[in-house]
Amino acid sequence: MMTSNGQLHKIQRMWKLRKKIYYRMLDTDAALTLGTALLVGIGAGFGAVIFRRLIESIHQFSFSDVPSFLGLDFPLHLLLMPALGGLVVGPLVYYYAREAKGHGVPEVMEALELRGGIIRPRVVLIKALASSVCIGTGGSVGREGPIAQIGSAIGSVVGQVLKLPKERIRTLVACGAAGGVAATFNAPIAGAIFALEVLLRRFGSLYFGAVVISAVTADVIAHYFEGDQRAFLVPDYSLISGWELLLYTLLGLLSAAGGVIFYRLLYYSEDAWARLRFPEPLKPVLGGIILGMVGIYTFQLDGVPRIFGVGYSTIEEALSGNMMLEMALALLVLKLFSTTLTLGSGGSGGIFAPSLFMGAMLGCGYGHLVHSLFPGFTAPAGAYALVGMAAFFSGAAHAPITAVFILFEMTGQYEIIMPLMITSVISTLISRGFSRDSIYTLKLKRRGVVLQQDQHDIDLMQGIFAGEAMNRYPETVTMDMPLDHLMEEFARTHYQALPVVDAQKRLNGIVNIRSMDQLQVQEGLDEKTVSDIADILDLPSVLSNDPLWMVLRHLEEHGGGCVPVIKSDKDPKLLGVLRRIDIIRAYNKVITRKASQQHQEEMLTLRHLNQAGLMQVQISKKSPLVGMKVRELELGEDSLLVSIRRRNKLRVVRGDTVLQAEDQVMIFAEHPRESQLRERLNGNKIVPEGSSETIPVKHREVVIPSGKGASGMLVKDLNLPENCVLVRILRGEEVILPRGNTRLQGEDRVEIVGHEEQLLQAESCLAA
């Protein structure tokens, strides 16, 4: 009886441990990634379907129902509908979600870079409404950028609701974008590549698996509602001759130039509309009127307003080779003007479809030309239109992999894949020669957001070695340990895998919690030991001098939760173990060390700026600066606008801050440039006496005492002297750039620059 009770107690104990381990396994990274990526893919798929139906309904209402109801003579409504669309889009975006303005992808990239993927939930609704109205009423933009932003917002909302860490939310944002693009184009591979190449800018297996799950899920949903059909029906094209690759190379050069011209004109248009003295919410109305005039002109050419909307039917006509040379070149210029007009005036929509449109027109025109010159060994013009689409987008977006895959999936043209790849790569390389920034990153750079390249992380990982980051006192087990004891070890340590060693601490294998659970289900654990389930073949182990990126590769390829560090291949003595938490901890230390080093270098430079000073300029009512944005000042690399005081209130300086009369502008510059700056700031006019002065700059570091002085205060509430500027905050080893809502803490080291006489007053304000 006692034996029976003992067996029962043992079974109960084993069952509780098994339940505990089972629930913990459900919370692993792999399970969480799979579940959330699937959920985001479902949301993105339905979002894409609803968005597409919304555009179709608004287009039907705008160009069929309304004209017939009002009795408008054709093509008078071509002038009216884009303006009415602007009347809806302008106030909707301006008052409810300004990040819904424009083409969407840069806003997603900014959220990933600065806010850990946090996107406001309202963006889903506002972006869908604004973009569908803009496109449905004739806006010369695409639906791909908006659906990428909508999908990203869905992913962000899912992550926020589940209270996931920001790195996980970033992955879900990319999953949402991948799902949206996949469902829109019927291109799941291209959707995944777009998220990795453009948004995340990295190709790790963890990210790839997640975005593929979302992309495929969204594509399946789109298939169910929209049917399984390609975006374009294209005749079969192929490479006629090897010599033709030279002609495709030249097309790549032309496409690169076209892509650069496109995004430079786009941001020139945005700047021009920003300077226009007109109510911001009504600017899309004015843009819509001008767009309507262009639409009427294109209608008079051949009876179709071809520059309205996404233009897929016109693209398909070019791909089939039925468009004449003159019409293709005319539509190229008109589409370029119409898209920059729509987005510059405040419309909402993507740049992908316009890029494909312009690339198709450029390629079609070029194809007609070369085919007339070399008819014997060149493909029809439609083949060049197809290749031009990928090359033009590559030149604008610097995303050749996405361009190749998306054109391949949209058309199914494998025979022409070689010219497609060559022109896309050449276009990207030439475009990068003009500018390192793409149409997406340039918008962020103009806002002061510079994206870090993935190579930065690789370089850091290359400089950290396994021996530095490993846990030198790991938990281990032996081959003869009973499995019920092993289960207790797993429950106690909360690890998924443990190294197996012998009496001399030599590595014998790795035991995984899943292997034990499978064995328990199949055979039970009685009289079984670690040797029955330990993995002793193909062990993922590293040496102490191996870089951390190699450890990460082992973790991604083999899983298992840990990588043992051994002495050498001949002597497999266990020196330590590396888990993901160890890698993250080591990486954070190096990041902190690097930031501290950069800070010291910058402060050394600051302390040696003996020839620099703060120059204060008060802007008069007649000054040419009034109405200009800060980013338009062009002060030069060695000058910096540090503050604006308006009606006795210090304002945060941003790139889109508009200067007003009576503003007191503080500029940090070298003394030799004072006269040059005064001349530029005052438009070559005589500076009124007392309107500007130069203040000798000094630097000081103040430690905030705990519980006294400015401890607990927000930066915007500090009563600093007028000519003192807070540069940065050092909190431990962390460097913080001060913002208005940054709260100071005890032991913070605050660095200020300003007038020597007022630094003492500032120090008293901060520390007293």
SVG drawing of the C-alpha trace seen along z (x, -y; Angstrom):
<svg xmlns="http://www.w3.org/2000/svg" viewBox="-29 -100 72 102">
<polyline fill="none" stroke="black" stroke-width="0.4" points="0.0,0.0 2.8,-2.4 4.5,-1.5 1.2,-2.2 0.9,-5.6 4.5,-6.4 4.0,-5.6 0.8,-7.8 2.6,-10.6 5.4,-10.3 3.0,-10.3 1.2,-13.4 4.5,-15.2 5.7,-14.3 2.3,-15.5 2.6,-18.9 6.1,-19.3 5.1,-18.3 2.2,-20.8 4.5,-23.5 7.1,-22.8 4.4,-22.5 2.9,-25.9 6.4,-27.4 7.1,-26.0 4.0,-27.7 5.6,-31.0 8.8,-30.4 10.0,-32.7 9.1,-30.3 5.5,-29.8 4.9,-33.4 6.4,-34.4 4.3,-31.9 1.0,-32.9 1.4,-36.6 2.7,-36.6 -0.3,-34.4 -2.6,-36.9 -1.1,-39.9 -1.2,-38.1 -4.9,-37.6 -5.5,-41.2 -3.3,-42.5 -5.1,-40.2 -8.6,-41.4 -7.3,-45.0 -6.0,-44.7 -9.2,-43.3 -11.4,-45.9 -9.0,-48.7 -9.2,-47.5 -13.0,-47.2 -13.2,-50.7 -11.1,-52.2 -13.3,-50.5 -16.5,-51.7 -15.3,-55.3 -14.1,-55.3 -17.5,-54.0 -19.3,-56.6 -17.0,-59.5 -16.8,-58.8 -20.2,-57.1 -22.8,-57.7 -22.1,-61.4 -21.8,-62.6 -25.0,-60.9 -26.8,-62.2 -25.7,-65.8 -25.9,-65.7 -22.3,-66.8 -21.1,-66.9 -18.1,-64.7 -15.3,-65.5 -16.2,-68.3 -16.3,-65.9 -12.6,-65.1 -11.9,-68.6 -14.4,-68.4 -13.8,-65.0 -10.1,-65.3 -10.8,-68.6 -13.7,-67.1 -11.4,-64.2 -8.9,-66.8 -11.6,-68.4 -12.1,-65.2 -8.4,-64.1 -7.0,-67.4 -9.0,-68.0 -9.1,-64.2 -5.3,-63.9 -4.5,-67.4 -6.8,-67.1 -6.8,-63.3 -3.5,-61.7 -0.8,-63.7 1.4,-60.6 -1.3,-59.4 -0.1,-62.1 2.2,-61.1 3.2,-57.7 3.3,-55.8 6.5,-53.7 8.8,-56.4 6.4,-56.9 6.6,-53.1 10.4,-53.3 10.4,-56.2 8.2,-54.3 10.6,-51.4 13.7,-53.5 12.5,-56.0 9.5,-54.5 10.3,-50.7 7.5,-50.1 4.8,-51.9 2.1,-53.3 -1.1,-54.9 -4.2,-52.7 -6.1,-55.5 -3.6,-55.4 -5.2,-52.2 -8.6,-53.9 -7.4,-57.4 -4.8,-56.0 -7.4,-53.6 -10.0,-56.4 -7.6,-59.1 -5.8,-56.9 -9.0,-55.3 -10.6,-58.7 -7.5,-60.1 -7.0,-57.2 -10.7,-56.7 -11.2,-60.3 -8.3,-60.3 -5.2,-61.0 -2.1,-59.9 -0.8,-57.6 -0.7,-53.9 -2.3,-51.7 0.7,-49.7 2.4,-52.2 -0.9,-52.8 -1.7,-49.1 1.9,-48.6 1.3,-51.3 -2.1,-49.9 -0.7,-46.4 2.2,-47.8 -0.2,-49.6 -2.2,-46.4 1.0,-44.6 1.9,-47.4 -1.6,-47.4 -1.4,-43.6 2.0,-44.0 0.8,-46.8 -2.4,-45.0 -0.4,-41.9 2.1,-44.1 5.1,-42.6 8.6,-44.0 9.5,-46.6 11.8,-44.3 8.9,-41.9 6.6,-44.8 9.1,-45.8 9.0,-42.4 5.2,-42.4 5.2,-45.8 7.3,-44.3 4.9,-41.3 2.0,-43.6 3.7,-45.4 4.7,-42.0 1.1,-40.8 -0.3,-44.0 2.0,-44.0 1.5,-40.2 -2.3,-40.5 -2.2,-43.6 0.0,-42.1 -0.7,-38.4 3.0,-38.2 3.9,-36.6 7.6,-36.2 7.9,-39.9 5.9,-41.0 8.4,-39.2 11.4,-40.5 10.0,-44.1 9.6,-44.0 13.2,-42.6 15.0,-44.7 13.2,-48.1 11.8,-48.2 14.0,-46.0 17.1,-46.2 18.3,-42.8 17.8,-39.2 17.9,-37.0 16.1,-33.7 14.0,-34.7 12.7,-37.8 12.3,-35.9 10.2,-33.1 7.9,-35.6 7.3,-37.8 6.8,-34.8 4.1,-33.4 2.3,-36.8 2.8,-37.2 1.5,-33.8 -1.5,-34.0 -2.5,-37.4 -2.1,-36.1 -4.4,-33.1 -7.1,-35.5 -6.8,-37.7 -7.0,-34.7 -10.3,-33.6 -11.9,-37.0 -10.2,-38.3 -9.3,-35.1 -6.0,-33.8 -5.0,-36.0 -1.8,-37.9 -1.8,-41.7 -0.8,-41.9 -1.5,-39.6 1.7,-39.8 2.8,-38.0 5.7,-35.6 8.9,-37.5 12.5,-36.2 16.1,-37.4 16.5,-37.3 20.3,-37.7 23.2,-38.1 23.9,-41.4 20.6,-42.6 22.0,-42.7 24.0,-45.8 20.7,-47.6 19.2,-46.5 22.2,-47.9 21.6,-51.3 17.9,-51.0 19.2,-50.5 21.2,-53.8 18.2,-55.7 16.0,-54.2 18.4,-55.3 18.3,-58.8 14.5,-58.7 14.3,-57.3 16.5,-60.1 14.6,-62.8 11.4,-61.4 12.2,-61.5 14.0,-64.9 11.0,-66.4 8.7,-64.9 10.5,-66.6 10.9,-69.8 7.1,-69.7 6.6,-69.1 8.8,-72.1 7.1,-74.3 3.6,-73.5 4.9,-73.9 6.0,-77.5 2.7,-78.3 0.6,-80.7 -2.6,-78.7 -4.6,-76.9 -2.9,-73.6 -6.1,-71.4 -7.2,-72.9 -4.0,-72.5 -5.1,-69.1 -8.2,-70.8 -6.0,-73.2 -3.8,-70.3 -6.9,-68.4 -8.0,-71.2 -4.6,-71.3 -4.6,-67.5 -8.1,-67.6 -6.7,-69.9 -4.0,-67.4 -6.6,-64.6 -8.7,-66.6 -5.6,-67.0 -4.8,-63.3 -8.5,-62.5 -8.2,-64.7 -5.2,-62.7 -7.0,-59.4 -10.2,-59.5 -8.9,-58.1 -7.6,-60.1 -4.6,-57.8 -2.8,-59.6 -5.7,-59.2 -5.4,-56.4 -3.0,-53.5 -2.9,-53.2 -2.7,-49.4 -4.7,-49.2 -2.3,-51.7 0.7,-49.7 -0.8,-46.5 -1.3,-48.3 2.4,-49.2 3.4,-45.6 1.4,-44.2 3.3,-46.5 0.2,-48.3 1.3,-51.8 3.0,-54.2 6.4,-55.8 5.0,-59.4 2.2,-58.5 4.5,-56.5 6.9,-59.5 4.1,-61.9 2.5,-59.8 6.0,-59.5 6.2,-63.2 2.6,-63.7 2.6,-60.9 5.8,-62.4 4.1,-65.8 0.8,-64.4 2.3,-62.1 4.6,-64.8 1.6,-67.2 -0.7,-64.8 1.7,-64.0 3.3,-67.4 -0.1,-69.1 -1.0,-66.8 -2.5,-63.7 -2.3,-60.2 -1.0,-57.3 2.0,-55.2 4.8,-55.7 5.1,-52.1 2.4,-52.0 3.6,-55.4 7.1,-54.1 5.9,-51.0 3.9,-53.3 6.8,-55.6 9.2,-52.7 6.8,-51.0 6.4,-54.2 10.2,-54.7 10.9,-51.1 8.1,-51.1 9.5,-54.2 13.0,-53.0 11.9,-49.5 10.3,-51.1 13.4,-53.0 15.9,-50.1 13.6,-47.7 13.4,-50.1 17.2,-50.4 18.0,-46.7 14.9,-44.6 16.9,-41.4 18.1,-40.8 15.8,-42.8 12.6,-41.9 9.3,-43.8 8.8,-47.1 6.7,-45.3 9.7,-43.4 11.6,-46.6 8.5,-48.1 8.5,-45.1 12.2,-45.4 11.8,-49.2 9.2,-48.8 11.7,-47.0 14.6,-49.2 12.8,-52.4 11.5,-51.3 15.0,-50.1 16.5,-53.5 14.0,-55.3 13.8,-52.9 17.2,-51.2 15.5,-47.9 16.5,-45.6 15.6,-42.3 12.1,-43.5 11.7,-44.9 12.8,-41.6 10.6,-39.4 7.6,-41.5 7.7,-41.9 8.3,-38.1 5.3,-37.3 3.1,-39.9 3.8,-38.8 5.1,-35.2 7.8,-36.1 10.7,-33.8 12.3,-33.8 13.2,-37.5 14.6,-37.3 18.2,-37.9 17.6,-41.3 15.3,-42.1 18.1,-41.4 20.8,-43.2 18.9,-46.4 17.6,-46.5 21.1,-46.1 22.6,-48.7 19.9,-51.1 20.4,-50.8 24.1,-51.2 23.9,-54.3 21.2,-55.8 23.3,-55.3 26.1,-57.2 23.8,-60.2 22.6,-59.9 23.0,-57.4 19.4,-58.1 16.4,-56.4 12.9,-57.9 12.0,-56.5 15.1,-57.4 15.5,-60.9 12.2,-61.9 13.4,-60.7 16.8,-62.5 15.0,-65.7 13.3,-65.3 16.6,-64.7 16.2,-60.9 19.3,-59.0 18.8,-55.3 21.6,-53.1 22.8,-50.5 22.7,-46.9 26.5,-46.8 26.7,-48.7 25.3,-45.7 27.5,-43.3 30.6,-45.2 29.7,-45.3 29.0,-41.6 32.3,-40.9 34.2,-42.6 32.6,-40.6 33.9,-37.1 32.2,-34.1 34.7,-34.0 33.7,-37.6 30.0,-37.0 29.6,-33.4 28.3,-32.3 31.3,-30.7 29.4,-28.8 26.6,-27.1 24.1,-24.5 25.1,-21.0 23.8,-17.4 25.5,-14.0 24.7,-11.1 23.5,-8.9 21.1,-11.4 17.5,-9.9 15.0,-11.7 12.7,-12.5 15.6,-14.4 16.3,-16.1 12.7,-17.3 13.2,-18.8 16.3,-20.6 14.4,-22.0 11.6,-23.3 14.2,-24.8 16.4,-26.5 13.7,-27.5 16.1,-26.6 15.0,-24.8 18.4,-23.0 21.3,-21.9 24.8,-20.8 25.8,-17.2 29.3,-16.7 31.4,-13.8 33.4,-13.8 36.2,-15.8 33.7,-18.5 34.1,-17.5 31.1,-18.2 29.2,-15.0 26.1,-16.4 23.0,-18.6 19.7,-17.6 16.6,-19.3 13.3,-19.7 11.3,-18.8 13.1,-15.5 12.2,-14.5 8.6,-15.5 8.3,-13.4 9.8,-10.4 7.5,-10.7 4.5,-10.7 5.7,-7.7 7.4,-5.4 7.4,-7.1 10.4,-8.2 10.8,-5.2 14.3,-3.9 15.4,-6.2 18.5,-8.5 19.9,-11.5 21.9,-9.2 18.6,-8.0 17.7,-11.5 20.9,-13.5 21.9,-14.9 25.5,-13.8 25.8,-14.2 26.4,-17.5 26.8,-19.5 26.6,-23.3 29.6,-24.4 32.0,-27.3 35.4,-28.3 36.1,-31.2 37.6,-33.3 34.7,-32.9 32.7,-36.1 29.1,-36.4 27.6,-36.5 28.7,-32.9 26.9,-32.0 23.8,-33.7 24.0,-31.7 24.2,-28.4 21.2,-29.4 19.1,-30.2 20.2,-27.1 20.1,-24.5 17.7,-26.1 18.0,-24.4 18.3,-27.5 22.1,-27.4 25.5,-27.1 28.3,-25.5 31.8,-27.1 34.6,-24.5 38.4,-24.8 39.3,-23.4 38.1,-20.8 40.6,-18.3 39.9,-19.1 36.1,-19.6 36.3,-20.8 33.2,-23.0 34.3,-26.5 30.9,-28.1 27.5,-28.4 25.9,-31.2 22.2,-31.8 20.3,-34.6 20.2,-36.6 24.0,-36.5 24.3,-37.8 21.9,-40.6 23.6,-41.6 27.0,-41.7 25.7,-43.7 24.1,-46.3 27.4,-46.7 29.2,-47.4 26.5,-49.8 26.8,-51.7 30.6,-51.7 30.5,-53.0 28.0,-55.7 30.2,-56.8 33.2,-56.9 31.4,-59.0 30.2,-61.3 33.7,-61.9 35.0,-62.6 32.2,-65.1 32.7,-66.8 36.4,-67.1 35.6,-68.8 33.1,-71.1 35.6,-72.1 38.1,-73.1 35.7,-75.3 37.4,-78.5 36.6,-80.3 32.8,-79.6 30.0,-81.5 26.2,-81.8 24.7,-84.4 21.2,-85.7 19.1,-87.2 15.7,-88.7 13.7,-88.3 12.0,-91.5 8.6,-91.6 10.2,-92.4 12.8,-89.7 13.0,-87.1 13.1,-84.4 9.4,-84.9 7.5,-81.9 10.5,-79.7 11.0,-76.3 14.2,-75.7 15.4,-73.0 15.3,-75.6 17.8,-78.0 21.0,-76.3 23.2,-77.7 26.1,-75.4 27.7,-72.3 29.6,-74.4 26.5,-76.3 23.6,-75.0 20.3,-76.6 19.9,-75.6 16.7,-77.4 13.8,-79.7 12.3,-81.9 8.8,-83.1 6.7,-85.3 9.0,-84.6 8.6,-80.8 11.5,-78.5 10.4,-76.3 11.8,-72.9 13.6,-73.3 12.4,-70.9 13.1,-70.7 9.5,-71.7 9.3,-74.5 8.1,-77.7 9.9,-80.9 7.7,-83.9 8.3,-87.6 9.8,-88.7 11.3,-85.2 14.6,-85.3 16.8,-82.7 19.9,-81.4 22.7,-80.1 25.9,-78.3 28.6,-79.2 32.3,-80.0 33.2,-83.6 34.6,-84.0 31.2,-83.1 29.3,-85.7 29.1,-88.4 28.3,-85.8 25.5,-84.4 24.1,-87.8 24.1,-88.7 22.3,-85.4 19.8,-85.6 18.8,-89.2 18.7,-88.8 21.7,-91.1 20.0,-93.9 21.5,-96.1 21.1,-94.6 19.0,-96.8 21.0,-97.9 20.4,-95.6 18.8,-92.9 21.7,-90.5 24.6,-90.0 27.4,-87.5 27.7,-85.8 31.0,-84.1 30.2,-80.5 31.4,-78.4 30.7,-74.8 29.8,-73.5 28.7,-70.2 26.3,-70.2 25.4,-67.2 21.7,-67.1 21.5,-66.4 19.1,-63.7 15.8,-65.1 16.9,-68.7 17.3,-71.3 15.9,-70.2 15.5,-66.6 12.1,-65.3 11.5,-68.3 10.7,-68.3 13.2,-70.0 10.5,-72.3 9.8,-73.5 13.4,-74.6 13.8,-78.3 17.2,-78.5 18.7,-81.9 17.9,-83.2 21.3,-82.5 21.9,-79.1 21.2,-75.9 20.9,-72.4 23.0,-70.2 22.6,-66.7 22.1,-64.5 24.3,-61.7 22.5,-59.1 25.0,-56.5 26.6,-55.4 23.6,-56.4 23.6,-59.5 20.2,-61.2 19.3,-64.0 17.0,-66.3 13.4,-66.9 10.7,-69.0 9.2,-66.0 12.5,-64.5 12.4,-64.2 15.6,-64.9 16.7,-62.5 19.1,-62.7 22.8,-62.1 22.1,-63.1 25.1,-65.0 23.6,-67.9 25.8,-69.7 25.0,-73.3 26.6,-75.9 26.0,-79.6 27.1,-83.1 29.8,-82.8 28.1,-85.2 24.8,-83.3 26.2,-79.8 26.5,-80.3 22.8,-81.3 21.9,-78.2 24.0,-76.0 22.1,-77.4 18.8,-76.7 19.8,-73.1 21.6,-72.1 20.3,-74.4"/>
</svg>
